[in-house]
Amino acid sequence: MARVCAISGKKPMSGNNVSHAKNRTRRRFLPNLRIVRVTLEDGSTKRIKVAASTLRTMKKHS
């Protein structure tokens, strides 16, 4: 399963963990995905993964 938002296309990003001693190790920043049920035009429902920030934006604009 891919960790990708179905609407905005947000994916995991990479960066560094930085300790107090400035040691750097690679890490991943994962999107905050939620599984949402969406009703299609034909009346059926489908579950998709949507980022929480995208859900917030959709609620704001509806």
Summary of the structure (lengths in Angstrom):
residues: 62
radius of gyration: 16.3
end to end distance: 29.2
largest distance: 57.7
contacts: 122
relative contact order: 0.27
helix: 16%
strand: 42%
